[in-house]
Amino acid sequence: MVYGLSGIRLPCVPSVYRFSQSTFNGARRSSSFSLLLKKDQVSRKIFAQKSSYDSDSSSLTVAASEKVLTPGGQGDGSPSLTGQLESPSTISDDPQVTHDVDGNEMEDDGKVEVEEQESVPSALANNDEKACDEAPSVPLHMKSTEKGEAKPRSIPSPGAGQKIYKIDPILLGFREHLDYRYAQYKRIREAIDKYEGGLEVFSRGYEKLGFTRSETGITYREWAPGAKSAALIGDFNNWNANADIMSRNEFGVWEIFLPNNADGSPPIPHGSRVKIHMETPSGIKDSIPTWIKFSVQAPGEIPYNGIYYDPPEEEKHVFKHPQPKRPKSLRIYESHVGMSSTEPIINTYANFRDDVLPRIKRLGYNAVQIMAIQEHSYYASFGYHVTNFFAPSSRFGNPDDLKSLIDRAHELGLLVLMDIVHSHASNNVLDGLNMFDGTDGHYFHLGSRGHHWMWDSRLFNYGSWEVLRFLLSNARWWLEEYKFDGFRFDGVTSMMYTHHGLEVAFTGNYNEYFGFATDVDAVVYLMLVNDMIHGLYPDAVTIGEDVSGMPTFCLPVQDGGVGFDYRLQMAIADKWIEILKKRDEDWKMGDIVHTLTNRRWLEKCVAYAESHDQALVGDKTLAFWLMDKDMYDFMALDRPSTPRIDRGIALHKMIRLITMGLGGEGYLNFMGNEFGHPEWIDFPRGEQHLPNGSVIPGNNYSYDKCRRRFDLGDADFLRYRGMQEFDQAMQHLEAKYGFMTSEHQYISRKNEGDRMIVFERGNLVFVFNFHWNNSYFDYRVGCLKPGKYKIVLDSDDPLFRGFNRLDHNAEYFSTEGWYDDRPRSFLVYAPSRTAVVYALVEDEPEAVGKPEPVQKIGTLEEAEAVEELEPRKESEPLEG
């Protein structure tokens, strides 16, 4: 494995480790080592404006009222809002009772009053008058415009939270729970407003914690209430634990200020390794700062090191291109930078920028969702066991390389969504948050509630004040510093329920959503983060990965909802796998339609036929389910096809189109699956020895299956090419007509005997024939509007490796008269295993905007020249 850092490629051993010893002694290293500093580079002074907090202060002095410094009941012994750092209000575990700061029951009108107090119960509340004088001339809550003026950004005050009952009257039966949830949300908002200066300020914790730079030096602060002593160590002080001792305030925040050197150069050079040395209840340990902005695994070492990242101005990436406006419909290309090369290597941000982004644009997608951005010491975790939440993964390059990637995507008009992980954290105690200050309940719940038994990871205590600061600031950091356009929040179902959705079959019964199994603290956090994101970044997109179907999930927070823009419609992919295990004769058209359309009113969904989950080793992609081992021998055009290959290619196209056509208001595809990628994903890994003595075989740390063979989809001599061409045409069709977000949707036919599905989206008519043998002449399909229709997409097109059974020059005229509950209809030819889209000729989608001409990866002439593409006889089945 190699890591790219400022032009240096560092070979690295795989980091498969987890420590649980009581004492951790970091080995001392040479003070001359700097991962990012050039050998001939001299010290220099970098000017940085001070934040809204006094960076020169040697310690934080914030008083707190005694009444709020009391442990709160979490049911597991965990302090509510961290014990040492209590919230202005105490949250009760009882979902039926809401208390104010004095423990009195909330009034029936739902209003929450917080008693005025003279002191501020927060480790970082801004009460320093000097800090106000040193604030930047343009505060962070002022968004610069192109003309240079500042445009205020604000987060709306909480609403009444009652509109959800008008949208879904069934919720009235669970009003006690929902009103309690909203009261908790309002309580936290009011407390943040009172003690932190508002959610806008509260979500900028990175300005105060971690490393902050001022004109006179560097301040480092860390919240570690369990630590008995702390010192900052690193290359800059030869790892001397006695050189830079930190002081602790009453809330457990450790701090040290390092003045500039005599020549004005910074006390910590750019690229220096840094850690915090602590004496903790679990022993002595050296840890990476929790707010670190970059971390690397040096050659020959297993643990990661925090890196003080402050490059020269000439090395910093300056964003040149504005962020695109949020599109009406999302067409998302899910991707992973490391495995995006055709070679068995770890790819880089730069290569992804130059090679993959143009491909995504050409294919017709308008958003790229990038996985595994947050640093994770274990590569095979797919980025889901995060160790350093504010640091982009160093495997792929440095932070400015990532910024360059995002800037290029914006130049191409692509939104960049980040797969963010706030549902859990890595168990790693050397590199991550686990046992950071030597205590089990620092950022996480105590005991079993703080451990995810299936994922082997730690679970956040969302009732902790400092956890809220950490996670809200983390989301803000990626939007502000890197210009991400939104997030896909991972593992939201695990967050919202104390059972984490494990071994639970959600049936849609509302009692499953609103009861004692619901983690209200976690839901309130999701409301807060959506509130913050949408208030400060109105065009940002939030997508939640929820399999439970939680009502109100995608309704605005102001109305009482959780606030996501989209729900990831996970049930669709599961349904396709279930169907593909059956014979074609057992497929039910009604079952397919029901699954694709079974979503909540006014709550938007992102649909997908398959994602990265289905591509992982141990599972199968749709292409593999359909074609299996035949993919290895019969995808070349110089060989005759097989019935399994013909069936697989035909259904692969149909499944993707009907999922996009009916499944939601957005669509997602994992990279490579658009052309039926033949290999699974298997990260490099060694043998894993389990506590019970069993051994899980490894793959000898091979990267062979941890890549994407884009060359297969581009090869004009392989059948993969046709599948890629179809996916491209499908994306461009949606770009032109905007059918996913059309208000008009009507399913006129789902015939089990004919195996036909017919539906309308906007002024398009979709006709699917899932029959394995029968083709239908003069098949009547209903439509809404009168006029002439034409074919705009045909899965049987020879360009898509079809059998060319339809005449694309044919015109289809509607006739009056009710058919399938439609006022009009027209006759079509519906070949077996095909999907055809007809458009009203008069329909010019000006509101959607005319897209650029489709850039074909291949040409029709090339496709027609390929042998084995003559149309079959209608009596000849596609599969025996």
C-alpha positions, 0 to 999 in steps of 0.5 A: 500500500502506498500513500502520497504526501506532497509528492512523496509516495510512502510504502506502508504495511497494512494496519490491521491492529487493535490494542487494548492494553492499559499502557501505551508508550509511543516510541520516541522518534528523531526530531528531524523527521517531517513528512511534509517539510522539504529538506531545503525549506527554511522556516517562514512566517505564515499569517493567519487571522485569529478566530473568534476566540482568544488564541493567545490565552494560556487557559480557558476560564469559564465558570459553571453553575453547580446546578447543571453539573449533575449526572444525567440518566442515560440508562447505562450509567453514562452522564447526560451531556458528559457529567464534567461538561453538563448541558444547560438542561438535563435530558431525562431517559423517560420519553414521557416526561420533559424536565426544565433545568430545575426538574419541573415538568414541562407545561402542557403547551409544549413551551420550554423555558430555560432559567437564566443563569449567570455563568456559562456551563460550556467548556468553550463558550465565548465570553471573552471580550478580547476575543470579539475584538480579534474576530476576523473582519469577515466572520465565517457566518458571512458567505462571500459573494462574487462581488466581494460583499458578505451575505449573511447566513443564518439558521432558522429558529425552531418552528412549531413542529406540528405540520407532520400531523397534517401530512400524516394523520396517523402520527396523531396516535404517537403525538406524545412521543413526537412532541417530546422529541421536538421539545428536546430538539427545541431545548437543545437549540435554546441552550445552544443559543443561550450558552454558545451564541447559537448553532452557527457558532457552536458548529465552528468548534474547529476554530477553538479546539485542536490546533489554531494559528494566530499572528503570535503562535499556535494554540492547541486545545483538547477536551480530555476530562479523564486525563490526569496530565497532558503534554504536546509532543512531536518532531518540533520538541523531539518528542519530549513529554516534559517540554510542553506541559498543558494546563487543564480548565474546570471542564477538562479542556487541556490547552497550551500556547506555543509562541512563534520562534524568534525569527517569526517562524511558526513553533511547529513546522508544516508537516511535523508529526504531533501527538498528545501525551497523557497520563490516564486512568488506563495508563500512559498513552500517546494519542493523535489529537481528536481534531487533527486535520491530517494523519499519516502512517509513516514507512515501517510503522503501524500506528498513524501520526497526527500531522500539523498541516499548514502548507505554504500559501503557494501550495494551498489549493485556491478554489476557482469554480463556484459550487453548482446549484442543487439539481432538481433530480439527483443522478449519483455516481457512488465511488471510492477513490482508492479502488478507482484505478484499473490497476491493482493499486491504491489510486490517488485524488489526482488520478481520480480528478483527471481520469474518473471525473470526466467519465462520470460527466460523460456518462450523464451523472450530475453528482459524485458520492465519494466513500472513505474520505474520513481517515480510517486506519484499516483500509478494508473497513471501506472507510466506515471505521473512522479514526480521524474525523477531520482528516481526509484519508492520506492514502489518496493524497494530501488535503489540497489534492482533495480540494483540487478534486472537488474544484474540478468536479464543480468545474464539470458541473458535478455535485460532490457528496461525501459519505460521512460516518457519524453513526459509530467510530473505530474501536482503534485505541491507538489512532482513534477516539476510543479510550482517548482520555483513558475512559470508556465513556469519553465520546461514547456510551458506557458499557455494552450500549457503547459497543456495536456488537456486529460492527465491532465499533464504538457508539457515540453518546448523542446526549453529550454536549461535547459530542454534539459540538464535535459532530456538528463541527465535523459536518460543518468542516467538510462543507466549509473547508472542502466545499463538499455539496452535501452528505450521505449519512451512513448507518442512520438506522443504527443511530435511531434505535437502541437495537440498531436495526439488528435482528429486527424486521420492520413491518411499517407498524408505527409502534416500531418507530416511536417507542422505548427502542428509539434513541431520541438523543440520536434523532435530535442530533440528526435534526440539529445537523440537518438544521445547521446544514440547510440553514448555512448551506441552502443548496447542500444535500443530505441523504440518510441511509435508513432501512427502517422507513422511519416516518417524518425522516425526510420532512423539514425540521421546522415541521417536526421532521428529521430534516433529510432531503432524501432517504436511501431506498435500500429495500429495492436492491434487496428485492431485486436479489430476492427476485433474481433467486427465483425462476422467471416464471415466478416473477410477480409484476405487482410485487416489483411495482409495489416495492419500487413505489412503496415510499412515503408521501412528500418524502423523497428517495434515492433509488438504486438497483445495487450499490457498493454493498452488493459488490463486496466479496461475499455478495453478488452484483446483479450482473453476477446473479444474472450471468455468473461464470459465463461472464468470464468466457462469453462476453467477447463479441468474437465468441457466440453468446449463450442464453444466460448472457442474452438473458443477463444483458437484457434484464440488467438493462431493464432492472436499472431502467425500471428502478430509475423510472419508478423508484424515487426522485434520485438514482444511485449507481456504484462505479463499474456496475453500470457496465456489469463489472465482472469482479467483486470487491475484496480489500487487501487483507491477511488472516483474521484469528477470532477469539474462538480459535477459528481463522478467517482466510485472507487474500495475502493483501492482494489488490487484484479485486480492489479496483475497477476495470473501466477498460472492460466497459470501454472495450468495443470488442466486449459486450460490457460496452453495450451495457455501459452505453445503455446506462449512459443513454438512460442518464441522458434521457433523465437529464433531458426529460427530468422524469424522476421528479415529474409530478405526473406518475401513473402506472396503467398496467402490471399484467401478470399473464403478459408480464407487462408493466406500463407507466407514465412519468411526465410525458414519457410512456415506459413499456416493459416486457419481462416475458422470457419468450413472448413478444406482442404485436399491436399491444395497446398501452394507455396514455394521458395526452393526445398526439404523436409518440416516438421511441427515445430509448430502446433497450433492444438497440444494437448499440446496447447489444440488443437484437434490433427488433424495433423500427426507431423511425416508426411513429405512434399516434394516440387514439381516443377512448379509455384504456387501462384507466387512461383517456387515450392509447396507442399500439406498440410492438413489445419484444420479449425482455425489452424496455422501451420509452416513448415520448410525446413529440410535441413535448420539449422539456424547456423547463429541464433545460436542453442537455449537451449532446450525448457523447457516445463511447461507441458509435452505432456504426461500430455496433452494427458491424459486430456479428451475432447481432441479427434479430431473433425470430419471435418464436425463439426464446432468449433462454432455453 
